[in-house]
Amino acid sequence: MLFLLVVAAGLGCRGEPTGAHYFDADTAADGEADGGGDADADSDSPDGADSDSPACSYPPGPYGFRTGMPVYPIRWTEAVIGADETRPADLAALHCDPETHSVFVYVTIQGCAGCAERLAAIAEQRDYWAEQGARWVFVVVDAATNADADAYVSGNGVTFGFRTNDNDNSEYPRVVGHADIFVGVPWVGVIRTADMMLVYDEPEDSDLDVVAIAAELAAGEG
């Protein structure tokens, strides 16, 4: 049974897993897929998109948080960094990090039992994510503070990644947590760091094969 968004900012748990959404530039040359690529787009590149390194700059906009679009160059300015995490909570920095191939965005709420079970499964793959250059951002939508988000994520055994309620999003608060491309949690979206495109998003009744996706993007096949 799928629990949908029934109150403002209130997410319910998704249903049982069955499939996935994937953006393929070869079959969607207009840069849109799975629900309209321009719904959240900005016409100009936000400030801060360029890396400090002259050899690396963030891909140009327009940006959005939609499958088939480059995502905003978000910094979570007050995110809690996991004990085993060595990178900053900054998408522009991760884009320019040659050892980072993907960013997995995990959206959850504290009261969802299925979300906790999945977090524990993700935690068990800690070494694998590091090997594949996969970084994780954990967005706990109903956490009052980032410390509360950290307590929830850490309490489920996760020692890596960034923890936030998305209020400290450098673009504007909750651009991820209140995105309209999902209606239930847990939800995972996957960013390909080569071009910062959101290439995978989880449908309402599906779980992504995150292990396979991490390997695919690390191999440059996604």
Secondary structure, DSSP 8 states (H G I E B T S, - for coil): ------BTTB-EE-------EE--TTT-TTS--SS-TTTT--SS--TT-B-SSTT-B---S---SSTTSB----BBTT-EE-TT--S-SBHHHHHT-TT--EEEEEEE-TT-HHHHHHHHHHHHTHHHHHHHTEEEEEEETT-SSHHHHHHHHHHTT--SSEEE-STTBSSSTTTTTT-TT-SEESEEEEEETTTTEEEEE--TT----HHHHHHHHHTT--
